[in-house]
């Protein structure tokens, strides 16, 4: 027998479901602007039927109303994966491009006294001195210009190292951030585990965890595995696990003597074993920073070192062949440098010549001083002379080529960064269109659940009146 | 496509942001007048620009060298011209000494005058400008002719670079003009000393001999002066190349680095229009009537 009481319970269940729907609409609207929020949807199912006797021998199934099966988030695994990849690429080029912009400033022609202009000034002061090699003033000027060249090389070497150190600081902060995010994910794993163990879906904790994963993806190559128990395993840089279930590994940076004291990234695994993973981080912002720090900048600096070394060698070779005002020859103008590596930083004017300008070797004939300027004419010719070790181009041309490469590195990175930003925006728009909150949708749901509630209330009203009727009968 | 609430705002934000960025870039270019402000703006252009800049600086140095060389050559030319005048004057005096009506006292006066002309020639041969003696070869800091008129300089010529691979002789070997005691040159000072003695003593045959030699001395000075003239011509050539480059190089550099104002201004206008349209549509998007307004 189906009773009125049964009807009453059905109605109540309908009202409950409507309320859950309204509450979810409220939740969605409240979070319409929350970063990383995926809209939630109430899934309604009917409660299992009751077997009732509807006649002497008939048995029927009677509905028992509705219930909230689950509240799920709208989620596209495919798009989320795509976005993770887009974030990695965008982060990589963003990171590299930011670092290289700092590096580029060292080669800005607008800023006075670059290596290029200092070399020009040097050769022009050679020509100036060649007008009158006996003049003390011209000799002092020439040494001043020589010192400017060495200083301009020193400065590029120092400043580029400073850029690398700036990159390092940024690297440290980002590695620290990964550790923080790892902790967020570990905690989210714990919450999700306890909520979902009882058959619920931990929508908000999952959103929270997804946000942290996305942020890591901006920073370094990451692989995410969602286990059956709902916990996420985060692997960094080719399989170095950061989070597994509720256990957390960590990263740290420490100075690497093999890389000029710049910081290496170490992974300290769950078992406490430290592994250097610097070379394995190839994507994301950290990957971009490392690429700039360990490849692009050192490549350009190796070229600058090569230029400094060649300049020193060639200038000295000519200077040694000449004679100072004292009639002595075989002296260096620049302090000889042992190795190409680090030449730009080591470059200096020979202290002896600097202290005694008479030693500047302007003459090719020790007996023809002070008027002999022939060695200076040879030195001036060096400016345009092709250098085999520099790829058969002149000193200035080689420097111009370095500047061009720096410029094109930056420009190319910028182009890639913009491209990946655009791609990211596209994917994100797609994701938003699936996971984002739409006011219109929510308004429709709002009215729907309102109507449902009103309808249920009407049924309850009717049952109430029927009850009254029955009670009237008794009276 | 389903449009979420956030999308409407993000789209407005990114679109307006992009156009504003372009607007700032363009205004930077327009206000600096330069298309290339850093190497990454146009790396190939920046490289060319650096090479042209370097050439421009070199041309300026060449121009300075040309100025110095011209000064030295002018000084040499003046000194040599004055020297030949002095020798003409000496010749006149010696011819007067040949006159048989001359008394020994008259000839004494003539001899004195010749002596002072010789001193004048001595100071001309030791001409000094910019702290250097111009006729001493590489011996530039001490007088080429000492107190007893002996040559102390050398035969070297100081060359200046006045163009790429272009050298001119900025100094003149004084020995070739005034004599340096080597065979093939006449020592002008010896010539004058003997002439002065001959005039003073009234020995006609010596006077005739020395007068003939003086003629050769004159030719010697004039011929060196002609060489100076030739170098000055070469210098003119180098100067016209340098001044051509000095006007041409900035033109070429402008072509590479300057903003095409017409293009930049019209793009600026375009971006402005697009920005206005975006702002207008964005405000509609954001005001965006939703069902909310009707329920």
Interface residues (C-beta under 8 A of the other chain):
Chain A: X32 X33 X39 X101 X104 X105 X107 X108 X109 X110 X116 X117 X120 X121 X123 X124 X127 X128 X130 X131 X132 X134 X135 X363 X365 X368 X369 X370 X371 X372 X373 X374 X377 X380 X381 X383 X384 X396 X397 X399 X400 X401 X403 X404 X405 X406 X407 X408 X409 X410 X411 X414 X425 X428 X429 X432 X433 X434 X435 X436 X437 X438 X439 X440 X441 X443 X444 X446 X447
Chain B: X1 X2 X3 X4 X5 X6 X7 X10 X11 X14 X37 X38 X39 X40 X41 X42 X43 X44 X46 X47 X48 X49 X50 X51 X53 X54 X57 X58 X60 X61 X62 X64 X65 X68 X69 X130 X131 X132 X136 X137 X138 X139 X140 X141 X154 X156 X158 X159 X160 X161 X164 X165 X167 X170 X171 X290 X291 X292 X295
